Amino acid sequence: MARLSKMATAKDRFDHLLKVIASERFLKKQGLGNEVPFFICPYPAEEAVGMETMRAGLVKQLENRGVRVVEINLYDLSISLLHNRGIWDDVLAAESSIGKDELKELLQGVLDPETHLIPEIGALLAKREFDVLFLSGVGEVYPYIRSHNVLNNLQSTAKEKPTVMFFPGKYTQSLDTGASLDLFGILHDDKYYRAFDITHYEI
């Protein structure tokens, strides 16, 4: 099966993802050259609502084929962490009285991927038998949580099974500039090179 073309429709994208993720080659992490099994599924930010529907359908179809999916939405997980640490009300109260930079610094501290977010993801994964991890909510947690920081820290926790991060933007890779996660197609400062573009994955 060829890689997904730039002119692919939403149905083409769905069919491609279903065939790739359900394949033995993908689930057994074949052909990755000892790299971590991290995959980026980029999509236009304006298609976010449609992507939510598509991802739900994808999970259902994969489970019908015996592929167990764990879904983690980074935004929902962040809210849960703030509640569990008893600081949700404090953050809401502070929002109206401090500047954006101070709020960003506060949330980056309490939601730090290495010390808080990734250990929580690890705990969630330890409770489930699964074949693939889906990560979403990337756009909703920006700029408090950056996708490349999540992936960098996740390498120690979720490298045994494939991980697919649904990314509202572009994942660009070139010999000149390296690889970049361009959130919403306009923010170009998240450098990450170890993930594979799942739309280019061939089976």
FENRA-V257556 format. One record per helix or strand of 2 or more residues. SS is the DSSP state (2 for helix, 1 for strand). FROM is the first residue (numbers start at 1). TO is the last residue. If there is no record, write none. Layout:
SS:FROM:TO  SS:FROM:TO
This chain:
2:10:21  2:24:27  1:38:43  2:45:64  1:69:73  2:74:84  2:88:95  2:100:110  2:113:126  1:132:136  2:138:141  2:147:154  1:162:174  1:178:183  1:187:191  1:196:197  2:198:200
